[in-house]
């Protein structure tokens, strides 16, 4: 049975969950801007959980135009470290200047990933924590990347150049190429993109399909999504989905994705054109329907279909059916989610698929499938796409 | 015809015994709005009725009326008379949702049953909000 690994993106608010549930995930991903903003927190977390990690170096810089974030302190810091501050012209990265100094930029981002945590671990000694140097070494190195808006476009060529420059610098590390693609590229033949990026010296791939929402996409796009990962997996190198949810777990069980990255309760998709701020709202993950819903909807669905209830310790603690939203402990919701996702990962594909069809039937029998169609329609879409992979297909 | 044009005729049905509120925003994170909220004119534990209106899409309005069952004692849908026969009565029956037909005047075609789905705290939250509003509007 194929089992994808689960990595969580780190937020400063999730330290407690990540420390307590170390048996229920495989590793973490640290975004460079979080590392800059919460350096001590991140370093001590990595040291405490003793799990593999890697750094996502440029996900906040994936667009050349940085208008919304150019003045943020962490952007200024990162750009200085990556030695590209001078290429920012009117809040936009000057492509020509970047190209001229591409080697310096690539070197700096790789050095950052290798050394940033160990360089900042000095502060921990004050608290009597002396992390081993191996603990602070990333599992893999990502080539820096920008969002690709088309085949053979400037961004496409630039990403390829970056990878070529990164390969000689990888030394003994594993170097992963990042395919940060606009969603419309899924409709194109993936073989061209894959063959261009599968360069000798690249040890694996990270994929980010911009703003791809597994819950909202229609079967046609979902099919393209699966086909893309299937094709990429044929290269024979590990594939990491940088933003994926439950549907990615299904794809992972088929052996097309080796690792899925998401946040705890967020980050199952990401639109680089939107810069979300503030905390994320409380949501409850309903394991049988494989998605988060707002608390008020979760209460209604669980009341209408008691079979959807989860009996884990965290759900018993949160008691969401009898508790007003503002009184519900967010930490319990997060822990329940981490546990649920882990159980999904441990379940065989055919069992997952059978549960999906059973859930649709259950919801229909209780008369809620139509009533909450917007929040449940993904189940039918997913079934339609995954049916051909199930050994139980009619 | 717009949904709002149905409101006066429907409220005639309840006006004598209930306080009537149009497009009442539920004070929680759901951002839902009850088209017509009726609150019985009695001091202790007044009955709450929600009425959702639609000009044509009766399936959608049943979904809305269903979600109101978690807040109030009774829930109705109200639609123009010409669509009343198209409504699947079994779906209404299953959840005890009532049906109001609107033409020259409004008429209750199917009586709503007392909701078995009401969350006590949601009902209290809504009722407290109504009481505050009534106090504010009629001190």
Interface residues (C-beta under 8 A of the other chain):
Chain A: X281 X294 X295 X296 X297 X299 X300 X303 X304 X322 X324 X325 X367 X370 X371 X372 X373
Chain B: X28 X29 X30 X59 X62 X63 X66 X67 X70 X91 X94 X95 X117 X119 X121 X125
